Amino acid sequence: MSIFRISSLQAQKRGWGKFFILLLCSVNLTLAQAEERPMRSTLPDPALPLPPAAASMIFTPAENSLITDTALEQPLTQRYIEQYSSPRGIANLNAVLSRGSLYMPFIKEQIARRNMPPELAYLPVVESGFIITARSKSGAMGLWQFMLNSISPYNIRVTEFLDERRDFEKSTIAALLKLEENYRTLGSWELALAAYNCGLGAINKTVKRTGRNDYWELVKKNDLKPETLHYVPKLIAASYIISQPRKYGINIWHEKIDWTAITLKRQISIDILANETGVSRELLRSLNAELLYGISPAESDYRLKVPTIYHEKITDALESEDLQLLRYHYHIVRQGDTLWSMSRYYGTSVHIIEQNNPGISKRLLRIGETIIIPALGNTPPPQSTPVTAPSNFTGTHVVQKGETLWSLSRKYGVDAQVLAEANGLRLNDILREGRTIRVPIIVE
């Protein structure tokens, strides 16, 4: 006899009533039926998405996480969680994380090494959408959106050839150093992030003026600029959703690409290197997005980042003396040529021409000497030959604002010097808007 049958007899003797007897019998019947059924595991199937309640139960933030109860209770945080977890928001987050998958392993490794809050890895989601070439209206550049006036302490260079604010390795380290400095000064990661957004000096002034050194209190009292008020809630909301991929349908399982760096001994074009080795041009460009034209600097200290699996093949190509890895234009100096006019014509800078022609004189170019000019990007070489004779200049062109002899020479496929001579001009003359000049007739 089961314990429930004994209990029911005792209940009858004690006069507990029919209701209790029926209840016990019902429970007994349920357990008896359960004994006849095979037992099922109560653990969730890892191949199946977890229901929202179960998924939220397994989410445990890291010890130094920014995702705290206080942060999640904030109306702005809730607002952005709702926005980012909508179908459109999830699709956008997945697209952003796909762009960032190449850089995320390095970013997370650097954050873990410094024992910083893991959510900082998702700051580029808010800053740049993980677009490595992102440029703001104010001129901030790269994943971490550095301004030109804030890069000097971090050995980040900006030259004619490269903008290292777009170097994911250098800019990541610089951003984390900046956040660490903010944290040491302010004693709060939320305030450190606010300072990253609007400047350490601005936050220091706000704290001193209000006497409040708690970010959420400053938010509650509306003591911060609107962008900074929303900045940290956006990061926390995005991090909260990304940290629970199964619950929200986030794709974080991207293929990891290991990379290594090779110090170059000569100037190269990424496009030519990719073509010669069979390595993806897009991948090499993404790993070395700081190269503005896809061409390494003339200096021999540039570290080219390459996929590790192609390290040997790329090294062999770089060391091959017979392999030309950079295209050049060879310009023969004519009367009226200047370094400035040549730089405009070939879409480069005077400094780059000087770098590739040691000893060249700015003031005195010798007619007939050959100037070597790197071909930047995929721009085809200008048509300098054959020279079109002035007798063929039977068409006319009305000069528009900003047009030059060089731009018109490319438009009409003639030599700039010949175009100048056909119109009684010198090569470096400035064209007046509205002036009519003689040009060849373009046959369609």
N, C-alpha and C positions, 0 to 999 in steps of 0.2 A: 504494500500500500504506500502510495506516495505521501510526501510530507503535506501536500495540499489537501489530500483526503482526510488525513488525521486532523488537520487544522479545521476542516469544515465540520467534523463531528464534535470537536471541542467547541466550535462556535454555536452549534445547536444546543449543547448542554448549557452554555453560558447565556443563551438567549440573545445572540447578536443579530438575529433576523435573517430573513430569506435573501435580502439584497447582497449581504456579504458572502453568503454561501454561493450564490450564482456568480459573483465576481471571481471567487477563488476557483470555481470549476472552469470558468472561461479561460483564466490564466493557465490552468493545468492542461487544458485541451490544446492551447497554443504551443506550449512547450513540448507536448507529446508529438504534435505534428512536426515541429522543428527537428526532433530526434530522428524522424523518418527521412528528412531531406539531407542531401550531402552538404557539407559545410563549404562556404565560399570565402575566399580571401577578402579581407576588408581593406587591403592596400590598393591604392589607385593604380591602374594600368599606365605605365609611363608612356605608352604609345598613344594614349588618348588625352585630349585636353581636359584639364581639371575644371570642375564647376567653379564659379566665382568664389563661393564661400570657402571651399577647400583650398583653392589657390591662395587666397588671402591669408589663410591660417599658416601656410608654410613660409610666408615671407618674413624673414628676419633680417633687419638692417644690420650692417656692420657696426662695430663698436663705436667708431668715430663718424657714423653716417650723418648726413644732413637731413635724412628722412626721420624726423622725430614726431611725436604726438603733437607737439606745439605747432610744428610746421604744417602738418597735415590738417590741423583744425582751422587754419587761416582761410578766410573766404576767397582770397585770391588764388591760393593753392588749389582749393576745391574747384574753382572756376576753370583753371587750366587743366586739371585732371579730367574734368568733364569734356573740355574742348579737345584735348589730345587723345582721349579714348573713344571719340566718335569714329565712325568708319572712315571719314575723310582724314581725321587726325592720325589714325593708325597707319593709313596708307602713306601719309606724309612722313611719319616717323620711320617707317620701313625704308622709304626711299633715301632718307637722310642717313640711316645706319648703313645702308648698302654703299653709299659714297664714302662713308667713314671706315669701312671694314679694312681697308688697306692700312690705315693709320692707327686704328684702335688698339691693337696689341701693344705697340710701342708706348702709346699714351698710358694705358693701364699699367704697364710694367713700371714706368717712371713714377706714377702716382703711388703704387704699392711700395716701391723702394723708399719713398719719402714718408710713408705712413700717413698720407693725406686722405681726406674723405673720398671714397671711391666714386661718388657722384660727380666729382670734378672732371671725370673722363667724358662726361656728356655736355660739358660747357660749350664745345663747338656746335652742338645741336642748336643752342640758343644764339651763339655768336655769329656763325657763318653757314649753318645748315650743312656743315662738313664739305663746303665747296672750297677747295684749296686755293682757288684764284679769286675768291669773293673780295669785292671792294665796296666799302660803304660810301655814302654821299660825302662823308667828311674825310675820306681818304684812308680809312683803316683797311688793312689788307690781311688776307690769309685766314687759316682756320681759327686763329686766336685774335684776329682783328687788331693788329698792332698799328699805331700811328707812327709816322716818321719821327716825331719828337720824343718817342718813348723807347727807342731801340738801342740807344748808345750804351747803356750799362750791360747789354747782353751779347755783344760782339755780333750783331746782325748787320749785314752789309746790304746797301742798295746802290747798284751801279748801272751802267748802260746795259750790261749783259744779264744781271741777276738782281732779284729782289728776295732776300732771304726771309722776309716776312712770310713768304710762300714755301719756305723750307720746313716741312712738318717736323723734322728732327730738332732743328735749332729753335723754331718758334715754340714748340711744346715745352722744351726745357726752360726757355725764357719765361713763358706764361706761368709755369709752376714756381719758378723763382720769385716772380712778381707776387703771386698769391701767397707764398710763404712769407715774404716781406710784409705784406698787408696784415697777415695773421699775427705775426710777431708784434706789430705796432698796435693792432686793435683788439687782439685777444679773442676774436670770434670769427669763425669761418663765414658766417652770414654777412658780417660787416666787411670781411676781406673780399668777398664777392661783390658787394656793393661798391667797394673802392675800386675793384677791377673795372667796373662799369663806368663810374663817373669820376674816378681819381681819388687817390689816398688823401690829398689835401682837402678835398671837398667833404669827405666823410669825417675827417678829423675836426673840421670846422663845425659840422653839424652836431657832432657828439658834444663838443665844448659848449656850443650855443644852447643846446637843449638840456644838457646834463643827462642824456639817455644814451647808454652804450649797448642797448639791445636792439637788434635790427627789427624784430617784430613790434617792439614798442614804437620805434620810429615810423613803421608802416601804419600802425594804428592811429598815430597822431598826425599822419600825413606830413611828416617832416622831410621827406625825400622827394626828389624830382620824379615825375611819373614813370619814366623809363626805369629808374632804379627801384621804384616801388614794385614793379612787375618782374624785375630781373630774376631775383632769387626764387619767387614762387614758380616762375616758368621752368627753371632748372630742376627744382624739386619735383614738380609735377611730371616732367618728362622722365626724370630718373626713376620715379616711383612706378611708372608704367613700364619702362624698359626693363626694370629689375624683376618684373613678373611676366615674362614672355608668354607663358602658356595661358595665363588668365586673360591677357589682352590681345593675343595673336601677333606678337612681335617676333620678327625673324632676326635672331642674333647669331644664327649658326652659319656664318659666312666662312668661306675657305680662307685660311690664314696663309699669307705669302711671306715667306722668310726672305730677308734682304741683307745685303752686306754692302760695304762701301769700298771703292777703288780710287786711290789718289791718282789723278791724271798727270801724265808727263807732257801732254800736248793738247792743243785745242781740237775739239771734235763736235760734230753735229749729231744729235741724238737720232734724227731721222735716218741719216746714213748708217750709223752704227746699228740701228734696228734692222735696216734693210740687209746689211752684210751678215748679221748673226741670226736673223729669223726671230728675234725677240720682239714681243709686242711693242709697237711704237707708243701706243696709249699708256701701257704700263710703265715704260721708261719715262714718259712725260709726267705721269702722275707721281712717280717716285722722286722726280727732279723738277718739280713745278716751279722752283725758284729761277730756272733758266728762262728768261723772257722770250728768247728767240729759239729755244731748243739748242743753243750753242753754248759750250762751256767758255768760261773766261780765258783770256790769253795767259793769265798767270797759271803756273803749274802746280797749284796747291788745292785745286778743286776736288772734292770727294764725290765721285759719281756713285749714286745708290742704284744697285742692280739686284734682280732676283738671284738668290743664292744658287739655285739650280743652274743658272746660266753663267756663273762666275768664271769658270774656266774658258768657255767659248768667247765671252766678252774680253777677257784678259788676252787671249790669243789674238783677237782682232786689234786690240789697242797696241799690242807689241809688234804687230806686223808693219815693217817699214814700207812695204809695197802697197799697203792699203791706204788710200787717201780718204780721210774721214771728215773732211771739211771742203766745201766748194768755195771758190773765190771768183770775184770779178777782176779782170786785169784792165785797168783804165790807162790809156795813153794820154798824157797831158797835152792839151791844146791851148791856144791863146785864149786868155780870159778865165781859165779854170782856177778855182780856189778850193781849198779843203772844205770850206762851208758849202759851196755849190755842189761839190761831189757828194758830200754827206746827204744833202737834200735829194739828190738824184738817185742815189742807191739806197735811200731809206735807212741810213745808219747815223753815227755821230762822228764828229771830228776826232774825238778821243780814240775811238776804235780804229779809225784810219791811221792815226799816229802810232798806236800800239803795234800795228801790223807793218809799219814802214819806218823802222828805227832811223833816226837822223834826218827825217823829212823836214823841210823848211816850210813854216807857215807862210812866210812872206814872199819867198822866192821859189816857185815851182819851175823846173826846167821843162820847156816844151819838148815833147818826145819821150820823156821818162815814163816808166810804167809804175803805176800805183796799184798795190794789192789791196783789195777790199773784200772782207768776208761776206758771203751771200747769206743774209739773215733770213731764217724761216724758209718758206717755199717760194719766195719772190723770184721770178725768172729774171735773168740778166737783161738789163736795158739794151735796146737795139742801137748800137753805136755804128754799125756798118750793115749794109752798104750806105754810104752817104747819099742822100737825095739831092739832086742838083736844084739850085734856086729856080731854074726855068720851069720846074714842075709845080711851083707854088702858085697855082691858079685859083685856089679857094681862099676864103676869108674866115676869120674867127673874131668874135667880139669878146674881149677879155672880161671874165667874171671875177668877182672878189676872191682873192687868195690864190689866183692862178699865177704861175711862173713859167719862164721859158722851159724849165726842166719838166714841169708837169705836162705842158703842152707838147713837148718833144716826145714824151712817152705816149700821149694820147694819139698823136698823128704818126708815130713810128718813124721819126726822123732824128738826126743828130741835133742836139741842142745848139751847138756852135753854128751849124748850117742854118737853123731856124733864125738864130740871132742875126747872121750875116744877111739873110734874105730880107730882113726888116730894118737893116741899118742900125742894129742894136749891139751892145756889148753883152757878153755872156752873163754878167752879174747885174745887169740892169733890172730895175723893178718895173713890172708892167702896171700901167695905170688902168684901173677899172673903166670899162667902156671903150677902150682903145681897140681899133680894128687892125689886125695884123694878117699878113699873108701866110697861108698854110697850104699843104697839099690837099687835094680833094680825096676823101676816103671813098673807095669803091666798095659797095656792099657786096 
